[in-house]
Amino acid sequence: MNYPIVGSGAYRFRRAEIWPLLPDSWSLECTSGVAVDPNGLVWVLCRNSHHPVSAWRADGTFVTAWGAGLVSDQPHGISAAADGTIWIVDRDWHVATRFSPDGRPLQTLGRKLAPSPTCDGRVVRARPFNMPTNLAIALDGEIYAADGYGNHKVHRFSADGRLIASWGRQGAGPGEFALVHDIALDSRGRVFVCDDENDRVQIFDREGAFLEEWPFANPSGICIRDDVVYVSELQPFRDAQRGPGRCRISLWTLDGHLLAQWCGTDSAACDLMLGGHALAVDGSGSIYVAEVASGQVAKFARVMESA
């Protein structure tokens, strides 16, 4: 299928017809997360029992897979650290675990199958975790975890896993959350939090002070690279200019100015995306979208100006 070019200006993309190149008898099934490591490998997190964690080159060729028995049936988020290790945030086991690239557990935050004793966020000092979703790592190694479906909080850890601070509770006001679904850090030291079911991204300083919020429609995933903010919106929504849509990708400056956007239903000939749950960006500017609805990963390759 010849997918159309999407985006605008300097940020134009075309979806790859086939990505990744699956080995014989393989399927990804339910893809919940994606990350790009410092070597440019694309790591995909799936909800299956045989190869939940896999790595691929940018051209789609297979590198490695592991994870059977190391995660629950519902792992949620994946992040790559600067040292090449891989963090898996496991919603149903209530833990975040750092793995070596060959799948050896190295560090765990939280206690497996021991959720924090709160399901509504009213326990202000509830410990991590209760159904966490993802984490982000600062340049100095500090870890910021989105805690997620049950705790409605953000937790700040030192690099060695010591809990420094937590903020948030259930609600719709500043610093309150309905669903803490993803998290990212920018070069200004700000923490961007996808408050999914409140239809917004909230922005904080690293101490947890609320700075501002940006409106979205069920923001499910966020990635910041080279001072560009990439956001995926998961659910159906209505756009004032373009009518109903399903899954939107948008690119923003750090000051909140729109650079480009497109919707899964922008093409009359085909679905451009189905259920974008998370996204990551590689060094060439190509975007990888984990499609939880289709069980695929959509690669939107950057189209250079001369194309």
N, C-alpha and C positions, 0 to 999 in steps of 0.2 A: 504494500500500500504506500502510495506517495503522499505522505503527510504534508499539510501546508506549513509555510513559515508563520510563526506566531511571535508575539512581542512587537517591539517598535524601536526605532532609532538605533542606538548602538547595542541594544539588547534584543537581538532577534535569534530565534531558535527553530529547529525542526526536530520533531520526534524521530528517533531511529526506528526503522521498521521492525527490527528484531534486536532486543537487548534484554538480558544477556544471552549468550549462546549456550543453551542448556545441554549438558551431557545427555546421552541416550537414557531414556526411562526416567528422567528427572522432571520434577515440577517444583515450583517455589511454594505453591499453595497460598496461604494468607501472609502477605508481606506487610510487616508492621513498622519496620525501621530501615534506615539506610544511612551510611556514613562514609566519608572519604578519609583515608589515613595519610600520614605525611609522605608516603611513597606513591600516592596516587591510586592505591587499590580501593575499590568500592566494596564495602562490606554491607551485606544484606541480612536482615533479621526476619525470620519467617516463623510462623506458628505451625510447625510440623514436627514429627517425632524422629525423623531420620537425619536431617541436615539443617537444623534451625539457623545456623550461622554459616555464611559462605562469603568468599572473597573472589572478586573478579577484576580483571584489567579493564581499562577504559574502553577497549575495543570489544569487550564482552566475553573474552576468553576466560575459562575457569581457572582458578588458582588453588583453592582449598575449601574444605568444609568440615565443620565439627559441631559439637554442641548437644548431641543426643544424650539425654539424661542429665545435662548440666543446667537446663532451664525448664520452666514449667510449660504447660500447654499454651500459656498466654503471655509470652515475653512481650514487652512493649516498645522499648527504645534502645538504640545503640549509638555509641559515640566513640570516636577515635582520639586517643591522647597523643600529645606531641612526641612521646617516646615510642609510639607504634603499638602500644597496648590498646585493648578493646574493652570498653565498658558495656555491659548488658544490664539494662534496668528491667527487672522482672516484676510485672504488676502483681501476679497471683502468688508469688513466693515472697513478696514484700522486701526485696533486697536489690541492691545494685552491686554487681561483681565485676572486677577488673580481671581480664584474661590476657595471657600472652597470645601472640598471633597464631600459635599452634594449639590454643585451647586449654592451657593450664590455668586454673584459678589462682590469682595472685593476691587479691584483696576483696573484702566484702564489707559493704555498709548495710546496716540493718540486720535483723535476725530472721532467718528463713522460716516461713510459715508462722511467724509470730507478729501479726500486725499490731500497730499502735492501737490502743483501746479507745478509738473514736471513729465513728462513721459519719459524723455530721460536722466536724470541724469546730465544735464548741469548746473542746479542751485546748485552750490557747497554747499550752506548753507541751502538747503531745509530741512524743519522740518520733523519729523516723522508724518505719514507714507504714503507710496504709494505702496500698495499691499505687505505688509510684509509677511514673511514666517515662522520664528521661533525665539526663543531666548534662551540664556543660562545664568545661574546665577552663579556668582563667590561665593567663600566661604565667602567673606565679605558682600554678599548681592547685589553687583552691578549687573546690568542687561545689557546684550549685545544682541541687537536685529538685526536680518537680515532683511533688508528692500530693496528689495526683487526683485519684478518684475518691479516696477516703479521708485524707488529712487536710486537703485544701491549703497546702503550705508550700513554701520554698525553704529548703534547708541549706545552710552554708557550712562546708566542712573544710578543714585544713587538708593539705595534700596527703597527710598520713591518716586521714579519716576521722579526726577529732571534730565533733560537732561544735561550731563556733556560735551559730545563731540560727533562729527560725523566724519566719514571719508569715502572716496570712491566717485567715479563717473563712468559714463559709459565708457567702454574702455577695452583694453586687456593688458595694461601695469601693472607693479607692483602697487598695491593699487587701481586698477581699476577693475570694475566688469561688466560682461554681465548679470548674474542672481545670486543674493545672496540667495542661496536656503536653507542653514542650517548653524549652528554655534555651536561651542563647546569650552570649556576652559580646559586647562591641568593643572597639578600640578606645572608647572613652570611659571604660570601666562601668558601663551600665548593664543591667540585667533585664532582658526582654523575656516576658512570660506570656505564653499563649493561654489566656483565660477562656477556654474554648466555648463553654456554654453561656458565658456572658458576652460573647461576640466581640471580643476585644483582645488586644495585646497590651498588657500593662508594662510600664518601664520603671525600674527602680535603680537607686544607686546600690553599691555593694553592701551597704549597711542595712538595706531593706527599706529605705525611705522612698515613698512614692514620688515619681516625677511627672509622669503623664500617661495617657492611654491613647491608643490608635484603634479606630473601629474596624471590625472585620465581620465576616459571617462564618462562625465556627472555625476559627483559626486552629488548625490541627498540628502544623509543623512550622518550624522557623530555623533558619540558618543564616549566619552573618559571615561573609567572606569579602575581603578587600573593600571594606566599608560599604557594602551593599547588603541590604536586608531582604532575604527571600522568605516569603510566607506562602504556605498552602492552606487553602480553606476547603474543608471536607464536604460539607453538606449542601443540599440544594439551597439556592438563594435567588433573590430577584435583583437585577441590576437596573438602575434607573434608565440607562441608555439601551441596554441590550436584552432586557427581559429576563426570563428565568434562566438559570445556569446551574451547572453541577461541577464542583471542584474547580477552584480558581488558583492560579499561581500569580503572584505579584512581586515586583522588585521595587525597592524604596531606597532613597538616600537615608543617612543616619538622622537627618532632620525631618524625615517624614514626607519627602516629595516623591511622587510616583514616577518611576522610570519606565516600567512596562508591565503589562498584565495580559493574561488570556484565561479563558474558561474552557472546561472540558467539552462544552457543547458549542463552541464557536464555529466548528466546521459542520456544514450540512451533510458532508459525505461520510463522516466517521466520528466516533468518540475520541477526543484527544487524550482524555484521562478518565479513570473511573475510581473515585474514592481515594484521592491523594491524602495519605495519612501522615507522611513525613517526607522530608526532602534533604538533599545534600548537594554540594557544589564542588567540582574538582578544579584543578589549577588552570584549566583552559576555559573555565566559565560554563561548562556544560552542567546541566541540572539533572539530578536523579530523583525520581518521585516514587516512593513506595505506595503502591495502589492496594489498599487493604480490601477493596471491593472486588478487584479483578484477580488478585494474586500475582500480579506482575510488577516489574519495575519499569517505569517509563524513563528513557534517557532523552532529554531535550538537548541536542548538541548545539553549541553556539555557532551561529552563522556569521562569518566575518563580513566586513563591509564590501569586500570585492566580490562576494558571492551573488 
